[in-house]
Amino acid sequence: MRIFLLALLIAAFPAASAQQELSAKSWLEHMSDALSQQQFKVSLIHLQADHIRPLVYLHGKVDGKDVAFLEHLNGPPKNAVRVGDTVTFLEHDQPAYSVTASRIQGVWPAAFSENIDALETGYEFVLGGRSRIAGRPGQMIRIIPKDKHRYAHQVWVDMESYLPLRYDLMTDDKQLIEQMMAVELILLQTPPALLQEAAEEEWPAVINSAERADGQNWQFTWLPAGFDVTVRDHHRLIGSQEAVEYVGLSDGLVNVSVYVARASDTQLPEELVTRSGLSLVTESRGNAEIVVMGKMPPETLKRIADSLRLDAQP
């Protein structure tokens, strides 16, 4: 019996000498490569406060091109398909539409499949312990912020495939804000038929980028280290036709949304923290109203709002 139990432990936690020498950053680099090179199917649970979303995500290579598929298992049908750098959204009772994107949002953070070096501006990486997730041994990596402007992250990396098995976002007092956890991971030798069909499908053409002719040149005098502007958009709200400026910010792990609109008579809360960990701050400046939201400390979002300036158009 002792020999049998020992065999189970060895199978669950393989003592690979090469892996014992890997640094925390090396684990993350292997994970980044695996997300773009491995062919796999993973069933996931996305947890936010008391809200649970079951998902299925597939990734493969068809004729050398990345193809991926994300399915939401609860509620009305809601799927996304990626073929190369085009992502098409398929939702219940809505016409399908396509955008240019290198990944499908809503699975793992963008930085997990990108250059890990970029995260070192705002975070340090520390090895944690090992545990079983979805029946597979995983190595935990702590992604610790270098300042007080953001929250901590941790990820468990599969010791066989180097794919992520679990991801946590936590507050300073260790309260869980968000969790993405695999319940089943299947490694594939060939792309499944679903991805092959997706690669051959004629999807809707990519929609035109937002028109910026009437947009204003909002700039930031301060952002947390590692944060950059990822998108700018100027559009009019459906119904009211009120003009709204949108600026998206990200450090690869966390996204921040900034909205600027003409001030209204409706009194908005100066600060709000939702049960899902999303914080929101508002600020009135002249005839403009600024709303900043993201899964970050409210103090950070307030400082971002305070740093927003309207520069003259070049």
C-alpha positions as CSV (number, residue, x, y, z in Angstrom):
1,M,0.0,0.0,0.0
2,R,2.8,2.5,0.8
3,I,4.5,1.8,-2.5
4,F,1.1,2.4,-4.3
5,L,0.6,5.7,-2.5
6,L,4.2,6.8,-3.2
7,A,3.6,6.0,-6.9
8,L,0.5,8.2,-6.9
9,L,2.4,11.1,-5.4
10,I,5.2,10.8,-7.9
11,A,2.7,10.8,-10.8
12,A,0.9,13.8,-9.4
13,F,4.1,15.9,-8.7
14,P,6.8,14.8,-11.1
15,A,10.3,15.7,-9.8
16,A,11.8,17.1,-13.0
17,S,15.2,18.5,-12.3
18,A,15.0,20.9,-15.2
19,Q,11.8,22.4,-13.8
20,Q,13.3,22.6,-10.3
21,E,15.8,25.1,-11.7
22,L,13.2,27.3,-13.6
23,S,12.8,30.9,-12.3
24,A,9.3,32.4,-11.8
25,K,9.8,34.4,-15.0
26,S,10.9,31.4,-16.9
27,W,7.6,29.6,-16.0
28,L,5.7,32.6,-17.3
29,E,7.7,32.7,-20.5
30,H,7.0,29.0,-21.1
31,M,3.3,29.7,-20.4
32,S,3.3,32.5,-23.0
33,D,4.8,30.2,-25.6
34,A,2.3,27.4,-24.8
35,L,-0.7,29.6,-25.2
36,S,0.3,30.4,-28.8
37,Q,1.8,27.0,-29.8
38,Q,-0.1,24.3,-28.0
39,Q,-3.3,22.8,-29.4
40,F,-5.8,22.2,-26.6
41,K,-9.3,22.3,-25.2
42,V,-10.0,23.7,-21.7
43,S,-13.2,23.8,-19.7
44,L,-13.2,26.8,-17.3
45,I,-15.1,28.4,-14.5
46,H,-14.9,32.2,-14.3
47,L,-15.8,33.4,-10.8
48,Q,-16.6,37.0,-9.8
49,A,-18.2,37.6,-6.4
50,D,-21.2,35.3,-6.5
51,H,-21.4,35.1,-10.3
52,I,-20.1,32.0,-12.0
53,R,-19.7,31.5,-15.7
54,P,-18.7,28.2,-17.2
55,L,-16.7,28.4,-20.5
56,V,-15.1,26.2,-23.0
57,Y,-12.0,27.4,-25.0
58,L,-10.3,25.7,-27.9
59,H,-7.0,26.7,-29.6
60,G,-5.2,25.1,-32.5
61,K,-3.3,25.7,-35.7
62,V,-4.9,25.3,-39.1
63,D,-2.6,25.8,-42.1
64,G,-0.2,27.6,-39.8
65,K,-2.8,30.1,-38.7
66,D,-4.0,30.5,-35.1
67,V,-7.7,29.5,-34.7
68,A,-9.6,29.7,-31.4
69,F,-13.2,29.3,-30.2
70,L,-14.8,30.5,-26.9
71,E,-18.2,29.3,-25.9
72,H,-20.3,30.6,-22.9
73,L,-22.2,27.6,-21.6
74,N,-24.9,29.4,-19.5
75,G,-27.6,31.8,-20.7
76,P,-28.3,32.7,-24.3
77,P,-25.8,31.5,-26.9
78,K,-22.7,33.7,-26.9
79,N,-19.6,32.6,-28.8
80,A,-16.4,34.1,-30.2
81,V,-14.2,32.8,-33.0
82,R,-10.7,33.9,-33.8
83,V,-9.0,33.2,-37.1
84,G,-5.6,34.8,-37.3
85,D,-6.0,38.4,-36.2
86,T,-9.8,38.6,-36.8
87,V,-12.3,37.9,-34.0
88,T,-15.9,37.3,-34.8
89,F,-18.6,37.6,-32.1
90,L,-21.8,35.4,-32.4
91,E,-24.5,36.4,-30.0
92,H,-28.2,35.4,-29.6
93,D,-30.6,37.6,-31.6
94,Q,-27.7,39.8,-32.7
95,P,-26.0,40.0,-36.2
96,A,-22.5,38.6,-36.1
97,Y,-19.7,41.1,-36.4
98,S,-15.9,41.0,-36.7
99,V,-13.0,43.1,-35.2
100,T,-9.3,43.1,-35.6
101,A,-7.7,41.5,-32.5
102,S,-4.9,39.2,-31.6
103,R,-6.9,37.3,-29.0
104,I,-10.4,36.6,-27.6
105,Q,-11.0,38.6,-24.5
106,G,-12.6,37.0,-21.5
107,V,-10.3,34.0,-21.0
108,W,-6.7,34.6,-19.7
109,P,-5.2,38.1,-19.3
110,A,-3.6,39.5,-22.4
111,A,-0.1,39.6,-20.9
112,F,-0.2,35.8,-20.5
113,S,0.3,35.3,-24.2
114,E,2.5,38.3,-24.9
115,N,6.0,39.4,-24.0
116,I,6.4,38.8,-20.2
117,D,9.2,41.4,-20.1
118,A,6.6,44.1,-20.4
119,L,5.1,43.1,-17.0
120,E,8.4,43.7,-15.1
121,T,7.8,47.5,-15.2
122,G,5.0,47.1,-12.6
123,Y,5.4,43.7,-11.1
124,E,7.9,41.2,-9.8
125,F,7.6,37.4,-10.1
126,V,7.9,35.0,-7.2
127,L,7.7,31.2,-7.1
128,G,4.9,29.7,-4.9
129,G,3.9,26.2,-4.1
130,R,2.6,23.4,-6.2
131,S,-0.9,21.9,-6.1
132,R,-3.3,19.8,-8.3
133,I,-5.9,21.6,-10.4
134,A,-8.2,19.8,-12.9
135,G,-6.3,16.6,-11.9
136,R,-3.0,18.1,-13.1
137,P,0.1,19.2,-11.1
138,G,0.6,23.0,-11.3
139,Q,3.3,25.4,-10.3
140,M,2.0,28.7,-8.7
141,I,3.6,32.0,-9.7
142,R,2.9,35.1,-7.7
143,I,2.8,38.3,-9.7
144,I,3.3,41.0,-7.1
145,P,2.9,44.7,-7.8
146,K,5.9,47.0,-7.2
147,D,3.6,49.8,-6.0
148,K,0.3,50.4,-4.2
149,H,-1.5,51.4,-7.4
150,R,-2.7,47.9,-8.4
151,Y,-3.7,44.5,-7.0
152,A,-1.8,41.3,-6.8
153,H,-2.2,38.3,-9.2
154,Q,-1.2,34.7,-9.1
155,V,-1.3,31.9,-11.7
156,W,-0.9,28.1,-11.6
157,V,1.0,26.7,-14.6
158,D,0.5,23.1,-15.7
159,M,3.8,21.3,-15.2
160,E,3.4,19.2,-18.3
161,S,2.1,21.6,-21.0
162,Y,2.9,24.9,-19.3
163,L,-0.7,26.1,-20.0
164,P,-2.4,28.1,-17.3
165,L,-4.7,26.2,-15.0
166,R,-5.9,28.9,-12.6
167,Y,-5.6,32.6,-12.3
168,D,-6.5,34.8,-9.2
169,L,-6.8,38.6,-8.8
170,M,-6.8,39.6,-5.2
171,T,-7.0,42.8,-3.1
172,D,-4.2,43.9,-0.7
173,D,-6.1,42.1,2.1
174,K,-6.2,38.8,0.1
175,Q,-9.8,39.1,-0.9
176,L,-10.5,37.4,-4.1
177,I,-11.8,39.7,-6.9
178,E,-11.7,37.4,-9.8
179,Q,-10.8,33.8,-10.5
180,M,-10.4,31.7,-13.7
181,M,-9.9,28.0,-13.1
182,A,-9.7,25.0,-15.4
183,V,-11.8,22.0,-14.6
184,E,-10.6,20.0,-17.5
185,L,-7.6,20.4,-19.8
186,I,-7.2,18.2,-22.9
187,L,-4.0,18.4,-25.1
188,L,-4.7,17.8,-28.8
189,Q,-2.4,16.5,-31.5
190,T,-4.5,17.9,-34.3
191,P,-7.0,20.8,-34.4
192,P,-10.5,19.6,-33.8
193,A,-13.1,19.7,-36.6
194,L,-14.7,22.8,-35.1
195,L,-11.6,24.8,-35.6
196,Q,-11.0,23.5,-39.1
197,E,-14.5,24.5,-40.1
198,A,-14.0,27.9,-38.5
199,A,-10.9,28.5,-40.5
200,E,-12.8,27.8,-43.7
201,E,-15.9,29.8,-42.8
202,E,-16.7,33.1,-44.5
203,W,-17.0,35.5,-41.5
204,P,-18.4,39.0,-41.6
205,A,-15.9,41.7,-42.7
206,V,-14.1,43.6,-40.0
207,I,-16.1,46.7,-39.0
208,N,-14.6,50.1,-39.6
209,S,-12.6,51.7,-36.8
210,A,-14.3,54.5,-34.9
211,E,-14.4,57.8,-36.6
212,R,-12.1,60.3,-34.7
213,A,-12.8,63.4,-36.8
214,D,-14.8,65.0,-34.0
215,G,-12.8,63.5,-31.1
216,Q,-10.8,65.6,-28.6
217,N,-7.2,65.1,-27.6
218,W,-7.4,63.9,-24.0
219,Q,-4.1,63.1,-22.5
220,F,-2.8,61.8,-19.1
221,T,-0.1,63.5,-17.1
222,W,0.2,60.4,-14.9
223,L,-0.4,56.7,-15.3
224,P,0.8,53.7,-13.1
225,A,4.1,52.3,-14.4
226,G,3.5,49.9,-17.3
227,F,0.1,51.3,-18.3
228,D,-0.4,52.5,-21.9
229,V,-3.3,53.7,-24.0
230,T,-4.6,50.8,-26.0
231,V,-7.5,52.3,-27.8
232,R,-9.2,55.6,-28.4
233,D,-12.8,55.9,-29.5
234,H,-15.3,58.7,-30.2
235,H,-18.9,57.9,-30.8
236,R,-22.5,59.0,-30.0
237,L,-24.7,57.1,-27.6
238,I,-27.6,55.3,-29.1
239,G,-30.8,57.1,-28.4
240,S,-29.5,60.4,-26.9
241,Q,-26.8,60.8,-29.6
242,E,-24.6,62.4,-26.9
243,A,-20.9,62.4,-27.8
244,V,-18.7,60.3,-25.6
245,E,-14.9,60.0,-25.6
246,Y,-13.5,56.6,-24.6
247,V,-9.9,55.8,-23.8
248,G,-8.8,52.3,-22.9
249,L,-5.7,51.7,-20.7
250,S,-3.9,48.4,-19.8
251,D,-0.8,47.0,-18.3
252,G,-1.5,43.6,-19.8
253,L,-3.1,42.2,-16.7
254,V,-5.7,44.9,-15.9
255,N,-7.8,47.0,-18.2
256,V,-9.1,50.5,-17.2
257,S,-11.8,52.4,-19.1
258,V,-12.0,56.2,-19.2
259,Y,-15.2,58.0,-20.4
260,V,-15.6,61.7,-21.0
261,A,-18.9,63.2,-21.7
262,R,-20.8,66.5,-21.4
263,A,-21.9,67.0,-17.8
264,S,-25.6,66.2,-17.1
265,D,-28.0,67.1,-14.4
266,T,-27.9,63.5,-13.1
267,Q,-25.7,63.2,-9.9
268,L,-23.3,60.3,-10.2
269,P,-21.5,58.7,-7.2
270,E,-18.0,60.0,-6.7
271,E,-16.8,56.4,-5.9
272,L,-18.3,53.0,-6.2
273,V,-17.0,49.5,-5.7
274,T,-19.1,46.7,-7.1
275,R,-19.4,43.1,-5.8
276,S,-17.3,41.9,-8.7
277,G,-14.3,44.1,-7.6
278,L,-14.9,46.7,-10.3
279,S,-14.2,50.2,-8.9
280,L,-15.7,53.3,-10.5
281,V,-14.8,57.0,-9.8
282,T,-16.4,60.1,-11.3
283,E,-15.2,63.7,-11.5
284,S,-16.8,66.8,-12.9
285,R,-14.5,69.3,-14.6
286,G,-16.1,72.4,-16.1
287,N,-18.8,71.1,-18.5
288,A,-17.2,67.7,-18.7
289,E,-17.9,64.6,-16.7
290,I,-15.2,62.0,-16.3
291,V,-15.8,58.3,-15.4
292,V,-12.9,55.9,-14.7
293,M,-13.5,52.2,-14.0
294,G,-11.3,49.1,-13.6
295,K,-10.3,46.4,-11.2
296,M,-7.9,48.6,-9.3
297,P,-7.8,50.5,-6.0
298,P,-10.2,53.5,-6.2
299,E,-7.4,55.8,-5.2
300,T,-5.5,54.8,-8.3
301,L,-8.5,55.4,-10.5
302,K,-9.1,58.8,-8.9
303,R,-5.5,59.8,-9.6
304,I,-5.9,58.7,-13.2
305,A,-9.0,60.9,-13.5
306,D,-7.2,63.9,-11.9
307,S,-4.3,63.5,-14.4
308,L,-6.6,63.8,-17.5
309,R,-5.9,66.9,-19.5
310,L,-7.4,68.2,-22.8
311,D,-4.6,69.2,-25.1
312,A,-5.0,71.1,-28.3
313,Q,-5.2,69.0,-31.5
314,P,-1.8,68.7,-33.2
